[in-house]
Amino acid sequence: MMKKPSPLALTFIILAVLAGALVSLSGIYVDWLWFESVGFTGVWTTVLTTKIALFVVAGLITSLIISLNVYLAYRRRPFDVSMAMGADNLERYRATIDPIRKLVFAGIALVLFYFGGTSGVQLWSSWLLFKNSTEFGVKDPQFGMDISFFAFRLPFLQTLIGWAISTLILATLASAAVHYIYGGIRPQLRSDRISVAARVQISILLGLIVLIKAVAYWFDRFALALKESRLITGLTYTDVNATLPAKSILAAIAIICSLLFFANIVRKSLILPAAGTALMVGASVL
């Protein structure tokens, strides 16, 4: 049975939350005073509403993706775990978590919502540039695309790709941890070390990660147009004749590797996904 927190601890927590809220609100109020002094309160309102919207959307999506995978991993746990695991030291962790699993799940979801939303707030400027981008009327000589794509859209798209990969990696780690705790992953056994549910879920997540990595390789080609060096800014001879083809090849290899992970849903062997991953890593190093 859980011990209720003391009134002193509750008071301390409430005061800490109020202090943090007051500090945040004071900064917002100071910003409003400055924008009002120069007659641009409309800009302040746009920035504030954009930050709030990004906080809510990014927090909800991040929390939903990771929490949903944690929930699915728990729902698909093997029910004969005690027999399968024998004298498993993880039994005490399961015994500790199970009585408060709903509270733990809600706490994880709230923490993910906060940190996901906090990360999303940092994208307000790139999102506004992406949303309100206008064409320059001048095309890039290498890709034949309007320069506005590189100035306004590409930075936000690359950040979005990075967020997707990071979120899926966290979802994979969290799912693997739940499967391990509840017996879906049993590395100490000689056979059936991973349950069907765990293999399917982790294979799908890893396949999605590698597939999005292929998209990242493809957009890295466009980012070469913004590369700065000591002599010039943009693509060099080496970039055009070596790096661009290499990025395209890496994207194709990543797509093949993701298909191998998806194929592992119906196969019980990790040889093909491991070989595909090794090929992708080796190609990227080369």
PyMOL commands that set and color helices and strands:
alter all, ss='L'
color gray80, all
select helices_A, chain A and resi 7-37+41-75+81-85+91-121+124-131+147-181+196-226+237-263+271-285
alter helices_A, ss='H'
color red, helices_A
deselect
rebuild
show_as cartoon
